[in-house]
């Protein structure tokens, strides 16, 4: 029984799929940010955008958010791997390619949870520059694998955002 349960969890977490909980939490983040605004949320299929093979789009789900003021944002749900387990998080990027919000949605591992700290995550806010763990992103004791993983993954997210901007999708 444990083996079957483990295989099912590996299929869910190891695949590009996201948990229902992460999707629901993403919707809560969106509703909180745009509480007093009407928005339209539409899925962008990255495979249809001509994105180059050197940008890893695996474990990414991208939504375009359009407000009633005609402002556009990207909401990117992503999955990255800590030392032992995958974790799910969301990044909000404005039309100028500035990260406005990063939030860990699901973090199940007992190691590396320090990266879920809001203050630590705020380091990613601002321009879509290249981030380097331990240089312009503070290293976190006990969270080296998770910290490096999310840093590298956010660099990939910034590449995706730049590509979508070039394609006039944001």
N, C-alpha and C positions, 0 to 999 in steps of 0.2 A: 504494500500500500504506500509506504514512504517513497519507494522508488518511482511509482506512478505519479505521485504528487510532485516529487522533485522534477520529473521530466516535464510535467505540465507547466510548472513555474519557469523552468528553463526556456520552454517554448514561448511563454508570454513575455518574460523579461529579456530574453536573449534576442528575440526577433525585433523588428522595427516597430512592433505594436506598442501601444501605450495603454496603461491601465485605465479603467473607467474612472477611477478616483482622480488620476492626473488630469483627465479631460474635464471633469467637474470642477476641480480646483482651478484649472485654467480659466474656465468660465467665470468663476468667482473673482479671480484677479481682474479680468476684463470688466466685470460689472462694478467692481470697486473703483477702478481707475476712471471709468466713464459713467459714473452713477447718475449724473444729471444730463446725459447726452444720449441721443438716439444714435445707435451704431449699426453698421452692417458688417457682418463677419463672413468672409468667403475663403474657402480653402484654395490654396495655390498648389497645383501639382508640379513639383519641382522637375520631374522628368519631362514635362512639356515645355520647359522654359529654355531649353538649349544649354543648360548648365554644363560646364566642362567636367570631364572625368576626374580631374585632379581635385575637385571639391567634393568631399564626402557628404552625400545627402542622406546616407543611411541614418536611421533613428532620428529623423526630423519630420515635424509636421508644421507647415507654414500657413498662417492665416493672414489675410489682408483685412485690416480694420479700417473702415471709412466712417467718419463721424458726420453728423448733420451739418457741420461747418465745413465739410469737404476736406478735412484733414485726413491724411492716411498714415497708417502705422503697420508694422509687421508684428505679429505675435507668433513667436517660434517656440514650439514645444519640442524639447530635446531630451535625449537619454544619453548619459555618460556613465563610465564605469569607474567606480572607486576601487579600492584594493580587492574587495571580494564581490561586491554587488553593484548592479546598475542603480542609478538614481535618476529621477525625472525632474525637470525644471523648465521654467518658461522665461523667455527674454522678450521684452517689448522694445521696439526700435522705431523712432520717428522717421519722417520722410527725409530728414537731413542726415540719416544714418547714425543718429545718436542713440545709445542705449539709455532708456529711461527707467527700466525696471528689470531686475533679475530676481527670481524667487524660486527656491527649491520647493518642489511640490511633494515629492515622495523620496524619503531617505530612510531605508530600512536597515542599513548596516550599523553595527555597533562601533565601527571605526570611522573616523573622518567626519563625523557629524558637525564638527566645528565650522565647516564651510556653509552651514545653513544660517549662520549669524547674519542678520540684516546689515550690520555695519561692514562686515567683511565683503558682502556681495555688492555694496554700493561702490566699491572700487572699480567696477565694470561700467558704471554710469558715465555717460559723456560720449565723446567721439568714438568712432569705430576704429580706433588705432589697434595695432598689434599688441597683445598683452603677453608678458613674460612672467611666469610664476617665479617668485623669489627676487624679481627685479622691480617691475612697476605694479606687480600684484604681490601683496605681502604673503610670505610663506606662513603656514599654520602648523604648529607642532601637533603631531598626531593625525594630520590630514594631508600628507604629502601626495598620496596617490589621487585622492579626490580633488585636491586643489589643483594639481597639474592637469588632471583630466578635464575639469570644467573650464580651466583657462584655455586649454587647447581647443576645446569644443566651442567656446565662445569666439575664438579666432575664426573657426570654420563658419559659425553663424554670421560673423561680420563679412566674410567672403560671399556668402549666400545673399546677404542684404545688398552688397555692392552689385552683384550680378542682377538682382531683381530691379535695382534702381536703373541700371543701364538698359534693361528691357522695358523701362517705363511702367513697371508693375507696382511701383510705390511712388 
